[in-house]
Each structure stands twice: as structure tokens, then as C-alpha cells.
Amino acid sequence: MRATTERKALVFLKCEEDGSSYYRLYQYLADKPCRMVNMTPRWLYRLFYGRRYGKAMKLALKLFMGGITFGTTLGAMALDALVWKSEVVILNRRFFPRACPPLLAGLLKRYLRGKRFYWDFDDNIALDGELSPAEKAVLEEAARKITVTGDYLRETVSETAREKVELLPTTDRAFRREETESLLASKGSDGAALKLLWLGTRDNLKYLEALIPALEQAAETIVRDTGKRPELQVVSNAPLTEKTKQLKLRNVPWSRERGIEALREAEIGLMPLTESAYTLGKGGFKAIQYMSAGVVPILSPVGYNKTVIEDGVSGYFAAESGAFAARIAELAANPARLKSMARAARKRFDTCFSPEEIQAFWNRAIGESE
């Protein structure tokens, strides 16, 4: 928890190291007159998400983390009510993970009374139980604005609160000051490797794991037909443990700096998903992030993903694993097309997912002029 004087906006983050917290809020508000509260402390977030655990240990850590999160959040609310007296409160996802008994719901409702309250979320957190029905009802009633990524998540908000919803894509400011041609210099090159990238959290590795056999077949084709060897860099908080032969696999422990460097190097970015009620609520951020760096995305046409690219122009849709393999092989055989699509991807990002409008929204929320 970080406190400063004369800050009238209070931002509750799951944790600033969490992708949702960082890319939805922290990157826009960290240098603004706001207090930031990590409801889950960074050390605990790293402990839980930094590796894979067995079921018993994972459950124990989850319960411990939940208790710490409840305590940290209630402590920040008490300080705000007694000392800080924030006028604006901004929430990432939820206050209390999975449970909000009546006494807590009453305290939360009282705390938010009179605040200019903004609630932001980018997953179907009601479906997977992260957000309890009781807390959802309080947040919907108290919110001035509810910010989500797309129409599917808008529909998860109760009809009486739906008019409060504002659509804000999840995007990335890391490359906003870099010239397109500088980013594209290494795309579609004549080098010995075709550089693939998957960037994400351990919970989504299962979608990449299912794709590996098809990527291995594509690698065999690419090596035979072009002489290039595909290299897949996996930047995550857990390693991909699948074995490959022709596909060169490199696991990189996640950090924001390593992710930026991987995006700078990559030519093709992968975003496989299978359709479910949960994945329909995802906001396509992986593909948007690839595009921000001029990396050509190949993604499953699931939910919001369908709106992210122009198929065949700024990226490719791939409905099944064979289509991923075919599109990768096609781009490997045609470097000029790869570079052209990389340029189109970056242009699409600048046109449709630029961070400037989102920055302006949050500036207005905390009372700053644009």
C-alpha cells in the first residue's frame, strides 16, 4: 500500500503485477494523484502465481491469500474512511474474492456511499466465482461507471445497471512512442529462424499445450521448404513442459521487461482459445499486445477476438490447430507478406486500440483535465 498526500482518488488493484490490474488501470494511473492499494501484496502474488503447485498446496495457499486480501482491503477502507477521505474510488475486478456475507456487504455499501465509484473488470468473474452475487449487487448499485472490454461482459451486468457500462479495450502503452518502421525492422527478415511468441499466464497455457503437435508438424514443413527453424518463445509465470523436436522451444520466466523484449523480437504471435462461457468474456488483449509491437497475431475466432483483427490483413483467424499450422507455414514461406501484415497490425492497433482515449477517460474520472 502506498500513500501520498493530497490524493483524492484511491485505486484498489488485485495486484499491480497482475495483468488485469496493470494493463487496465495501473499503467494509466500510476503517475497520477492517486493512492494505489494492492489488495493482494506483491510478495504473496508472486508466491502463489510464480509456479505450479499440487492440489493440496494450491488450496492452502489460496485460502491464505484470500485471508490476507480480505484484511488488506478492509484496512485500506478503514484508513480511507478515517484519514484519507478519497472522493474517487476505482476498483479492479472485485474487493473480496469469492465471498461477501451480509455484514460485509453492508459495510461495503456504506463505504461506497458518496464516493465517485468506478468499477472495472475484464473477465467473466461472476461465472468463475471470483465475484460473489452479493458483492456484484453492491458494486452495480454504487458504480458511476462500469468499464468492461466488450458487449459480452456488458451483458453480464444486471439490466438495471447496464446503462452505466462503458466499453474500454485492454491495451498496452509500452511501444506508443516507437516508430512503426523501427518496430518492423526485424519482421519478415532473411534470418535463419522464424520467431513465434506466446505471452500469457499459467492458467492459459493449456490452450498452447493443445496446439504443440500442430506446431511441431508446421515446423517440419517450414524447415523442409524454407530452411528456417521456427522458434517458440513462451513468456509466462510457468513453463511449457511439452517436448518438441523441429520446433525450438524457449521458456522465459515472465516479467514486464522480458515480455517487452520478447514482443520486440517476435514476428508471429499466437492466441489459441477454445470457446466456453468464460473465454467468450476475454478481451483479446494478447492479440492487441502483439499488434502494438507489429507482431502478426494468429488467433482463435472466439468472442471479442472476432473484432480485434481484419482477417488476412492485420492477422489471421485460425479455428483449429491445423489452421494455426497452415498460417504459420504460409507466412514463413512469404516474408514480404509477413512484413506487410505486421505493418497492418501496427496500423490497426494505432487506429482501434490506442491508449490515448483510455488515458483521457481515466483522467476525467479522477478530475484531471485532458
Disulfide bonds with the S-S distance in Angstrom:
none
